[in-house]
Amino acid sequence: MNKISAVIITYNEERNIGRCLESLRGVADEIVVVDSFSKDKTEEICQKYGVRFIKYKFEGHIEQKNWAAAQAAYDHVLSLDADEALSDELKSSIMEVKDSWKYDGYYFNRLTNYCGQWIRHLGWYPDRKLRLWDRRKGSWQGNNPHDKFLLQAGSTTHFLKGDLLHYSYYSIRGHIDQVNKFTDIGAATALRNGKSAPLLMIVLNPLWKFFRDYVVKLGFLDGYYGLVISVISAQATFLKYVKLRELIMNGTTRGGSEQSRPRRDKSEE
């Protein structure tokens, strides 16, 4: 049987990490938690599960996840966020892979819970993720905070049954607060990449974002929270561009590093 290392990066995740670790029982042969010096009970909870807990300064989602994957004892890596957990069906699928590893990477769907409701539209589901892979065949890439694992050309993949359960936000206020932090990073990244923020884009992109999520991607079928998410997502798009424009107008240097470590979400993608 092939052995799997589960790898998780954390920062102040006492509310979520226990559920995540519990779901890995019997699936992972090793659990590695790389923590950005949490100030809550994250470490205390992790120690109860006997994980390998490593403290490491956060310098960006991509950098942190690549460093964390390199700490794993086994080349077959299962990467989760602290606010995610394996469904029973997904556990069974991964156990079958352990018996017979045939591909370089494995995809599965992520199902998001928002304020107690599972969201099945808006482009949030099915949200296919590559989270189980041979670390020798790829790396985390993208533009912070939009990290994604990319396999080398010619690598083989397979889709697994079962959902990765994502517990995103417990309140609308929490979502709005996170969007504000998230768009700070997005604007800074866009600045470093030489992006611009013309007025027409500031006006039209948020409008299109709302229409796409609520109408084209059937967000209205998710009821009240479908409307809430669509509006906040459009707001996130607006904030990213006005913050970018402000950085450009203030002559901010193209560079610098991220100082906070907000959880990723799909609001501003």
N, C-alpha and C positions, 0 to 999 in steps of 0.2 A: 504493500500500500504506500502511495506517495504521501509525504508529509507536507503540511501547509503551515506557513507562518501568517497569522493575522496581524496586520499593522494598522495602528490608529494614531492620529495626531490629536492632541487635546489642548484646551485652554479653558479653565473654569467650566467644566462639564459635569459637575456633580449631579445635575438633574437628569442627565442622559446616560452617562457612561456605564452604570450598573446594568441597565437593560441591554445595552450593546454587548457587554461582556458575557452576560447570561446566555444570550443567543448563540454565542460561540462555543459553549460547552459541548464537548464531544465531536466538534468539527475541526477546530484548530489544534495543532500539535504544539503551538507556541503562540503566545500573544505578546506583541511588542507595542507599548504605548510610549510615544514620544511627546512629551509635555512641554509647553512653552511657559514654565514656571507659574502654574495655576496658583491662585490665592484662596481657593475654596477647598472642598474636601475631595477633589478629584483623585489625588494621590492616595489618600486613605482608603477610598473605595476600591481603587485598582489593586492595592496590596492585598485586600481580602480575597481577590480572585487569583492571586499568585502570578500576576503578569510581570514581564520584564519592563520596569518603569525607568525611562531615561529622560532627563531634563536637557533641553537643547533650545537655544535662543531662536525665536521665530524670525525669519527673514523673508517670508513669502510662502504662499501655499505650495507652489511648485517646488521650490528649494527644500522646504520642510518634508514634503512627501517623498522626494527622491532620497534625501538623507535617511529618512525613516526606513524606507524599503531596503537600503543598503545595510541596515542593522539586523535584518532578519537572518535567522540561522539557516533557513531553507529557501531554495530558489523559487518555489511555488508560493506566491504571495496572494493573500486575500486582503484587499484594502477597504476599510470601512471608515466612515466619519463617526464621531462619538454619538451623534443623534440618529444613527441608523441601527437596524437590527435585522437579523435573518428571519424570514418566515419559516414555518415548519417545512413547507414544500421546497423552499430553496435549500434548506439544510440537507434534505434528502438528495437533491440534485448534486450538491457539492460532494456529499459522501460517495456518490456513484463516480464522480470525477476522480476522487482519491484512489478508488479501486482501479481505474483505468484512465490515466491522463493521456489524451490523444491529440490535443490542440495546444497552441501557444497561448491562447487567451480565451476567456469565457465571459459572455455578456449575460445580463439578466435585467429585468425591469425593476424600476424603483417606484414605489407607491408612496405618496406624500400625505401625511396627516397635518392638517392646518386647523388649529384651534378646536381640535377634537373631531374634525370631519375629514374623511378620506377624499382627496381631490382626484377625479378621474378624467378631467378634460384640461383645457387651458394650455395644452402642450406639456402639462406636468405628468401625464400618464398616457400611454406607456413611455416612461423616461428611461431609455435603454442605457445601461452603464457597463463599461468594461472594468471589472473590479477583481477578477481572479486571473492571474497571468504568471508566466515564467519571466522573472525579472531580468533574465539575460537577453530577452527578446525585445526590450523597449524601455521607455522612461516616461516620467511625467513631463508634459510640455504645455504650451499655450501661453496666454497672457494673464498674469495675476489680476483678479482672483479666479479667473476661469481656467482652472487646471483640468487636464484630461490626460489619460495614459495612452500613449501612441506606440503601437507595435512597429517593429522594423518591416520594411517591404518584404512581401513574400510570406509573412507569418500567417498561420491558420487560426481561425476563431470558430466558436460554436456558441449557440444560445441555450441557456438553461431555464427550465421551468421554475416558477416560484418568484415571489417579490422580495425585493430589499425594502424593508419598511423604514420610511424616513419621517421622523417626528420633528417637523420644521419649526413651527411657532406655536406658543401657547396663548398668545394674545395679539390683538391687532397692534397695540402699542409696541410690543416687542418687535414686530415686523417693521414698523415705521422707524424705530430706533436703529435697527440693523441696516435698513436701507440707507440711512444717513451715513453710517460708517462705510458701508459697502460702496456707495457712490464716491466717497472720498478716494478710495483706492482705485476705483475705475477711472476717475478723472485724472489722477496722477499717472496711471499706467498709459492712458491715452496721450497725455502730454509727452511722456518719454518716447512714445511711438510716433510722435510728430503729427498727431491728429488735430483737426480744426473743429470749430463749433460755430458754423454760420447760423444766422438767425432763422433762416428757413428750416434748417435741420432741427433747431430747438423747438420750433412750432409743430412741424409735421411728424417727426419721429415719435413723440409721445402719443399723438392722435392715432397713428398707424398701429402702435403697440397695443393700445386699448382695443381698437377694432379687431386686430388680428386675434388677440387672446379671448375676448368676450364673444365675438361673433364667428370668425373663421374657425377658431379652435374650440368653439362650443362651450366657452366658459359659463354661459348663462345656464347650462344644464347642471352646474354645481351650485345653483341657488344663490343665496345671500353671499356666501363666502367667495363664490365665483366672481361676483361683482366687486367685492372688496379687493380681492387679489388683482383683478384687472386694473382697477383704478390705481392701486399702490404701485403696480408694475409700470404703468404709464408715468406716474410721478417719479419713479426711480430713473426712468429714461430721461425725463426732463432735468432732474437734478444732476445727473452725470454730465450733461452737456453744458448746463449753466455753470457748474463748478469748473469744468474744463475751460470755458470761456473766461471765467474769472482768473484762473491761473495764467492764461495767455495774456490777458490785459494787464495783470500785475507783474508780468515779466518773470514768473517763477522759473527757476533753473530746471532744465530737463534732466532729472536724476533724482537721487534720494532713495530712501528705503521706506517700506511700510512699517509703521509703528504699532498698529493694532492688528488683531487677528480675528476679524469677524467671521462667523460661519457663512459659508457660501449659500446662495439661494438663486432662484431662477428669475427674480423680479425684473432684473435689468438686462437680461441676456437678449 
